[in-house]
Amino acid sequence: MNRKFKCHLHALKMVMMATILISSLNLYGQEKDQEFSQSLENGRLVNEGFNRCTNYVNAWMKYADPKSGLIPRNITDSKDFWNAWDAAADNYPYMVLTSSILMPDFFKGKALEMLKTEQQITPRIGKLPDTYSFSKEGFRNNPIDTSQIIFGSAEYMKDGLIPLTEWLGRSPWSDRMIEILNDLPKLTKIAKNIQGDFYGNSATVEVNGDLMQVLARMYWFTGKRAYLDWAIEIADNYLNEKNLPTVALDHLRIRDHGCEIISGLCEVYIACSYAEPEKRKQWRPLIHSMLDRILEVGRNEDGLFYDEVNPQNGKILSKRLADNFGYTLNAYWFIAQMDATPIYRDAVIKALSSLNEKYRNHNWEGNADGYADAIEGTLNLYNREQIPSVKDWLDSEIKVLWKFQKADGMIEGWHGDGNFARTTIMYCLWKTQGIVPVDWQKDLNLGAIRTSNGLKITLATATGWKGQLKFDEQRHKTKMNYPADYPRINQFQEWFTVDSNKKYSIKNMNSNKISMVSGKKLSKGWRVEVKPGEVLYLELIETNR
């Protein structure tokens, strides 16, 4: 089939789908229901987003090393090697994530094979990975650079394996993270004096920030007290009058490669608020001093953070705005809740409220990764503070992000492409309210919208679809054992979650049939059939049973 004919066929299918949607609305009288109309639009966006993610996976697999199966750092100057802090941390995990939802054969096959290969050929000190050269069929660097191994291990865990664990729970990927974490003390427990131009000057604080986030979460995930003790050891190194980041540093990066220390310290603080209250009491004035100083000298008039400041004298070192503003504001939001500090919540609301009016199509970093990080951080906060204008901004900016993708599915050809998929998946999960279609197919439109007492859900397809809908659960409890769903870097937001102990009424608006389904069944998968050319309308209501 030639390309021109394929394009005509695709266009015809799109026209058919639009006709189906309009005719179905008229047939069932749902055109007067604005919630169902919004659900239909959400389904169209989800279909586009999901197809973009599968296209990204397929595009990158064309560049995988034929022998090892691993993907390169990028497809230009670094196509001869895999590394832990870029290829493994930022790109490969989101091929796994995408396939876990949309490409089951790839997920169970190639994605897992790549992990097993990486475990076999990249460890250099114990289980700790080092950069692997495809042409050498061995390590790229000799002699060993322990700074690279420490940095790569921390980044791989925090940016790659933690997000997969937050989504999948216990899996081969969480096992890989734990074996890296357990072997890291062979090199360091507190990162010091890490050097290397590829890190920038903030590598040490970035690694320690990464480690605190990983350790705090792995403490809850495993119940292993040693992880929390290790996190406290790192935090104690900073939470004192001498080494507090806003006191000791004359360059504080509030963007990526620097903001991790802020989030890391606050994550250990929240863990100690449950598990070690005396430590929280000791640290509270220092945490607040750090956060207060950043608000004082690190923001513009709209409440967004600068890339870099000197917290000692208040000088702005880079007036470019940090695309990671949401990652830092995560910490402000949950500290505001914990410590009853309204000024921190006000900081979140101020920043979010400025986005739609002043920051549409803002050039965050000049690349897709900048848009992805800005959207993702905002999604995380919108999940907690649903300011109406923020919805409009998110819907606008995802389209800007999507324009970076080329016709062949590639985004920009570097490791940051993975963040395109991660953010797109997050956006789509918002538009389905966390519902995932099992046995997804390319022409399936699935959308949902929250109502006052449940959900309104629409499914549409030109060719027909039989599959299951998996409703979301409180993953922070069921998969991670967290005491609360606090906003955090690299989480996948919980929107509508079912309770396994409750019953739900689901009304098929097409047939008027009502089914009573347990939350446990919904979380495992509820079977649905959509006929060719049909739009299926479902209304879910939580009952008192």
C-alpha positions in Angstrom: 0.0 0.0 0.0 1.6 3.3 -1.0 2.0 6.2 1.3 -0.4 8.5 -0.5 -3.1 5.9 -0.4 -2.5 5.3 3.3 -2.9 9.0 4.0 -6.2 9.1 2.1 -7.4 6.0 4.0 -6.4 7.6 7.3 -8.3 10.8 6.4 -11.4 8.7 5.4 -11.3 6.9 8.7 -11.2 10.3 10.6 -14.2 11.5 8.7 -16.0 8.3 9.4 -15.3 8.6 13.1 -16.5 12.2 13.2 -19.7 11.2 11.4 -20.2 8.3 13.9 -19.7 10.6 16.8 -22.2 13.2 15.5 -24.8 10.7 14.5 -24.5 8.8 17.8 -25.0 12.0 19.8 -28.2 12.7 17.9 -29.4 9.1 18.1 -29.2 8.8 21.9 -30.0 12.4 22.7 -26.8 13.0 24.6 -25.9 16.1 22.6 -27.6 18.2 25.3 -25.4 16.6 28.0 -22.3 18.8 28.2 -20.5 16.2 30.4 -20.9 13.5 27.8 -19.8 15.9 25.1 -16.7 16.7 27.1 -16.1 13.0 27.6 -16.2 12.5 23.9 -13.7 15.3 23.3 -11.5 13.8 26.0 -11.6 10.5 24.2 -10.5 12.1 20.9 -7.5 13.6 22.8 -6.7 10.3 24.4 -6.7 8.5 21.1 -4.3 11.0 19.6 -2.0 10.9 22.7 -1.9 7.1 22.9 -1.2 6.8 19.2 1.6 9.3 19.6 3.2 7.3 22.4 3.1 4.0 20.5 4.6 5.7 17.4 7.4 7.0 19.7 8.2 3.5 20.9 8.3 2.1 17.4 10.4 5.0 16.1 13.1 4.5 18.8 13.2 0.7 18.4 14.6 1.3 14.8 17.7 2.6 16.5 18.2 -0.1 19.0 21.6 -1.9 18.9 21.1 -5.0 16.8 23.1 -7.2 19.2 22.3 -6.0 22.7 18.8 -4.6 21.9 19.6 -1.5 24.1 18.7 1.9 22.8 21.4 4.6 22.4 21.7 7.9 24.3 20.7 9.7 21.1 20.5 9.1 17.4 23.3 11.5 16.4 26.6 11.9 18.2 25.9 9.4 21.0 24.4 6.6 19.0 27.2 4.1 19.8 26.5 3.9 23.5 23.9 3.3 26.2 24.2 5.1 29.5 22.4 5.0 32.9 21.7 8.7 33.5 20.2 9.4 30.1 19.1 6.3 28.0 18.1 4.3 31.0 16.8 7.0 33.2 14.9 9.2 30.8 14.0 7.2 27.7 13.7 3.5 28.1 11.4 3.6 31.1 8.7 5.4 29.1 8.9 2.8 26.4 8.1 0.4 29.2 5.4 2.6 30.6 3.7 3.0 27.2 3.9 -0.6 26.4 2.5 -1.6 29.8 -0.7 0.2 28.9 -0.9 0.0 25.1 1.5 -2.7 23.7 1.2 -5.9 25.8 3.3 -8.0 23.5 6.2 -5.5 23.5 5.9 -5.1 27.3 6.1 -8.8 28.0 8.7 -9.3 25.3 11.2 -6.7 24.1 10.8 -4.3 27.1 11.6 -7.1 29.6 14.4 -8.5 27.4 16.1 -5.1 27.4 16.0 -5.0 31.2 17.5 -8.5 31.5 20.2 -7.6 29.0 21.0 -4.4 30.8 21.3 -6.3 34.1 23.8 -8.7 32.5 26.1 -6.4 30.6 26.1 -3.0 32.2 26.9 -3.6 35.9 30.5 -2.7 36.7 30.8 -2.5 40.5 28.4 -5.0 42.0 25.0 -4.3 40.5 25.9 -0.6 39.6 25.7 0.2 35.9 28.3 1.9 33.8 28.2 3.3 30.2 28.2 0.5 27.6 29.7 0.9 24.1 28.0 -1.1 21.3 31.0 -1.1 19.0 33.3 -2.2 21.8 30.8 -4.7 23.2 32.0 -3.5 26.6 32.4 -0.5 28.8 33.0 2.8 27.1 35.4 4.3 29.7 38.6 3.0 31.2 39.7 3.5 33.9 36.5 3.4 36.0 35.0 6.8 36.8 33.1 6.3 40.0 31.5 9.7 39.7 29.7 8.5 36.6 28.6 5.3 38.3 27.2 7.1 41.3 25.4 9.7 39.2 24.1 7.2 36.7 22.8 4.9 39.4 21.0 7.8 41.2 19.4 9.1 38.1 18.4 5.7 36.8 16.6 5.0 40.1 14.9 8.4 40.6 13.9 9.3 37.0 13.5 5.8 35.6 12.8 3.0 38.0 10.8 5.0 40.6 8.2 6.1 38.1 7.8 2.6 36.8 7.4 1.3 40.4 4.8 4.0 41.1 2.8 2.7 38.2 3.5 -1.0 38.2 4.2 -1.7 41.9 6.4 -4.7 42.5 8.0 -5.8 39.2 11.3 -6.7 37.7 12.0 -3.0 37.4 11.5 -2.4 41.1 13.7 -5.4 41.8 16.4 -3.7 39.6 16.1 -0.5 41.6 16.5 -2.3 44.9 19.6 -4.2 43.9 21.2 -0.9 42.7 20.2 0.8 45.9 21.6 -1.9 48.0 25.0 -1.9 46.2 25.4 1.9 46.1 27.0 2.1 49.6 30.0 0.3 48.1 30.8 3.7 46.6 29.0 6.3 48.7 26.2 6.9 51.2 26.4 10.7 50.9 27.6 12.0 47.5 30.5 14.5 47.8 32.6 16.3 45.3 31.2 14.7 42.2 32.8 16.2 39.1 32.1 16.1 35.4 31.1 18.6 32.8 28.1 16.6 31.7 26.5 17.1 35.2 27.0 20.8 35.6 28.3 22.1 39.0 25.3 20.9 40.9 25.9 17.2 40.5 26.5 16.6 44.2 23.3 18.2 45.4 21.4 16.5 42.6 22.6 13.1 43.5 21.8 13.6 47.2 18.4 14.9 46.3 17.8 11.9 44.1 18.8 9.5 46.8 16.6 11.1 49.5 13.6 10.7 47.2 14.4 7.1 46.3 15.2 6.2 49.9 12.1 7.8 51.4 9.8 6.0 48.9 11.6 2.7 49.2 11.3 2.9 53.0 7.5 2.9 52.6 7.6 0.4 49.7 9.7 -2.3 51.5 9.2 -1.4 55.1 13.0 -1.5 55.5 14.0 0.9 58.2 17.6 1.1 57.0 16.5 3.1 54.0 14.9 5.7 56.2 18.0 5.9 58.4 20.1 6.4 55.3 17.8 9.2 54.1 18.0 10.8 57.5 21.8 10.7 57.4 21.8 12.6 54.1 19.2 15.1 55.3 21.1 15.8 58.5 24.1 16.7 56.3 22.0 19.7 54.9 19.5 20.5 57.6 21.7 22.5 59.9 22.8 26.1 60.1 26.0 25.6 58.2 25.0 23.5 55.2 21.4 24.5 54.6 21.2 25.0 50.8 20.0 28.5 51.0 22.8 29.4 53.4 25.8 27.4 52.1 25.3 27.7 48.3 26.0 30.8 46.3 24.5 29.2 43.2 21.1 27.5 43.8 19.5 25.9 40.8 15.7 25.8 41.1 15.4 24.0 37.8 16.3 20.5 36.9 19.8 19.3 38.1 19.3 21.4 41.3 15.7 21.4 42.4 16.0 17.7 43.4 17.6 18.7 46.7 14.6 20.8 47.7 12.2 17.9 47.0 14.5 15.3 48.5 14.8 17.2 51.8 11.0 17.7 52.0 10.3 14.1 51.2 12.5 12.9 54.1 10.8 15.5 56.3 7.3 14.1 55.5 8.5 10.5 56.0 9.8 11.5 59.4 6.6 13.2 60.3 5.1 9.7 60.4 8.0 7.6 61.4 10.3 9.8 63.4 8.4 12.8 64.8 11.3 14.1 66.9 13.4 14.5 63.8 10.6 16.4 62.1 10.4 18.7 65.1 14.2 19.3 64.9 14.1 20.0 61.2 11.0 22.1 60.9 12.5 25.6 61.4 15.3 24.7 58.9 12.9 23.4 56.2 10.7 26.5 56.6 13.8 28.8 56.5 14.9 27.2 53.2 11.4 27.4 51.6 10.9 30.9 52.8 14.2 32.1 51.4 13.4 30.6 48.0 10.1 32.3 47.9 11.8 35.6 48.8 14.5 35.7 46.2 13.7 32.9 43.7 10.4 34.0 42.0 9.2 36.5 39.4 6.2 38.7 39.9 3.9 35.8 38.7 5.2 33.3 41.3 7.3 31.2 38.9 10.8 30.3 39.8 14.0 31.5 38.1 16.5 28.9 36.9 19.2 30.0 39.3 19.7 32.4 42.1 22.3 33.3 44.8 20.3 32.7 48.0 23.0 34.4 50.1 22.6 37.9 48.5 19.4 37.5 46.6 21.0 38.0 43.1 19.2 36.5 40.2 21.8 34.5 38.3 19.5 33.4 35.4 16.3 35.1 34.6 15.1 32.2 32.5 12.1 30.6 34.1 12.4 27.1 35.4 10.3 24.6 33.5 10.4 22.5 36.7 8.4 25.0 38.8 5.8 22.4 39.5 8.3 20.0 40.9 9.4 22.5 43.5 5.9 23.6 44.2 5.0 20.0 45.1 7.1 20.4 48.2 5.4 23.7 49.1 1.9 22.2 48.7 2.4 19.2 51.0 4.4 21.1 53.6 1.5 23.6 53.6 -0.9 20.8 54.5 1.4 19.2 57.1 2.5 22.3 58.9 -0.6 24.4 58.4 1.4 27.1 56.5 -1.1 28.9 54.2 1.6 31.0 52.6 3.0 27.9 50.9 -0.3 27.0 49.4 -0.8 30.6 48.4 2.5 30.3 46.5 1.1 27.3 44.5 -2.1 29.1 43.7 -0.4 32.3 42.6 1.9 30.4 40.1 -0.9 28.3 38.7 -3.3 31.2 38.3 -0.8 33.1 36.1 -0.3 30.3 33.5 -3.2 30.6 31.2 -3.1 34.4 30.9 0.7 34.9 30.6 2.4 31.6 29.7 0.7 30.0 26.8 3.3 28.8 24.3 6.1 30.0 26.6 9.5 28.9 25.4 10.6 27.0 28.6 13.8 25.4 27.3 13.5 25.6 23.6 12.7 21.9 23.4 10.0 19.3 24.0 11.4 18.3 27.3 10.8 21.8 28.7 7.2 21.7 27.7 6.8 18.2 29.1 8.2 19.1 32.5 6.1 22.3 32.8 2.9 20.4 31.8 3.7 17.5 34.1 4.4 19.6 37.2 1.2 21.5 36.5 -0.8 18.4 36.2 0.4 17.2 39.5 -0.7 20.4 41.2 -4.0 20.7 39.3 -4.8 17.3 40.7 -4.9 19.0 44.1 -5.9 22.5 43.2 -8.4 22.4 40.3 -8.3 26.1 39.2 -10.4 26.3 36.0 -7.9 28.4 34.0 -5.3 25.7 34.6 -7.4 23.2 32.6 -7.4 25.5 29.7 -3.6 26.0 29.9 -3.0 22.3 30.0 -5.2 21.6 27.0 -3.4 24.4 25.1 0.1 23.4 26.0 -0.2 19.6 25.3 -0.9 20.6 21.7 2.4 22.6 21.6 4.2 19.6 23.0 2.7 17.2 20.4 3.8 19.4 17.6 7.4 18.4 18.3 6.7 14.9 17.1 7.7 14.1 13.5 5.8 12.0 11.0 8.0 9.0 11.7 7.1 9.0 15.4 10.5 10.4 16.6 10.4 13.6 18.7 13.9 15.2 18.8 16.1 12.1 18.7 17.6 12.4 22.2 17.0 10.9 25.6 14.5 13.6 26.5 12.1 12.1 24.1 11.0 9.7 26.8 9.6 12.6 28.8 7.3 13.4 25.8 5.6 10.0 26.3 5.6 10.2 30.1 3.8 13.5 30.1 1.4 12.5 27.3 0.5 9.3 29.3 -0.2 11.5 32.4 -2.3 13.8 30.3 -4.3 10.9 28.9 -4.9 9.4 32.3 -6.4 12.7 33.4 -8.7 12.6 30.4 -9.8 9.0 31.2 -9.9 9.7 34.9 -7.4 6.9 35.4 -9.3 4.2 33.3 -7.0 2.1 31.2 -8.3 0.0 28.3 -7.0 -3.5 28.2 -6.3 -4.7 24.6 -6.3 -1.2 23.3 -6.5 -0.6 19.6 -5.6 2.3 17.4 -9.1 3.6 16.6 -10.4 3.3 20.1 -11.6 6.6 21.7 -11.9 6.3 25.5 -12.8 9.4 27.5 -14.3 10.1 30.9 -15.2 13.1 33.0 -15.8 13.4 36.8 -19.3 14.2 37.9 -20.6 15.1 41.4 -21.3 11.4 42.2 -19.2 9.4 39.8 -18.1 9.4 36.1 -19.5 9.8 32.6 -17.6 7.6 30.2 -17.7 7.3 26.4 -16.1 4.8 24.1 -16.2 5.0 20.3 -14.6 3.0 17.5 -15.2 2.6 13.7 -14.3 -1.1 13.7 -15.7 -2.4 17.0 -13.9 -3.3 20.2 -14.1 -6.0 22.9 -12.0 -5.6 25.9 -11.8 -4.6 29.6 -11.7 -1.3 31.3 -9.4 -1.2 34.3 -10.4 1.5 36.8 -7.8 3.1 38.9 -7.2 2.5 42.6 -5.4 4.3 45.4 -2.0 3.2 44.1 -0.1 5.2 46.8 -1.6 2.7 49.2 -2.0 -0.5 47.3 1.3 -0.4 45.4 3.6 1.8 47.4 2.3 1.7 51.0 2.6 5.5 51.3 0.8 7.1 54.3 -0.6 9.8 52.0 -0.8 10.7 48.4 1.5 13.7 48.7 2.5 15.4 45.4 5.9 14.2 44.2 8.2 14.2 41.2 7.6 11.3 38.8 4.3 10.1 40.3 1.3 9.2 38.1 -1.7 11.2 39.5 -4.7 9.5 41.0 -8.0 11.0 39.6 -11.1 8.8 40.1 -10.2 5.8 42.2 -12.5 2.9 43.1 -12.7 1.3 46.6 -12.5 -2.5 46.5 -15.0 -2.7 49.4 -17.7 -0.6 47.6 -20.3 -1.3 44.9 -20.8 0.9 41.8 -23.8 1.3 39.5 -22.9 1.4 35.8 -25.7 2.4 33.5 -25.4 1.7 29.8 -27.2 4.8 28.4 -27.6 3.1 25.0 -29.6 0.2 26.3 -30.7 1.5 29.7 -29.2 -1.6 31.3 -27.8 -1.2 34.8 -25.0 -3.3 36.2 -23.9 -3.5 39.8 -20.1 -4.0 40.0 -17.7 -4.2 42.9 -14.8 -1.8 43.1 -12.5 -4.9 43.3 -13.9 -6.1 39.9 -13.5 -2.7 38.4 -9.9 -2.4 39.4 -9.1 -5.8 37.9 -11.0 -5.2 34.7 -14.7 -4.9 33.7 -15.6 -6.3 30.2 -17.1 -4.0 27.6 -18.1 -4.4 24.0 -18.5 -1.5 21.5 -20.1 -2.3 18.2 -18.6 -1.1 14.9 -19.6 2.6 14.4 -21.1 2.9 17.9 -20.5 5.4 20.6 -21.1 3.8 24.0 -22.2 6.0 26.8 -21.7 4.8 30.4 -22.6 6.5 33.7 -20.9 5.2 36.8 -22.3 6.1 40.2 -20.9 5.2 43.6 -23.5 3.5 45.7 -23.8 3.4 49.5 -23.3 -0.4 49.5 
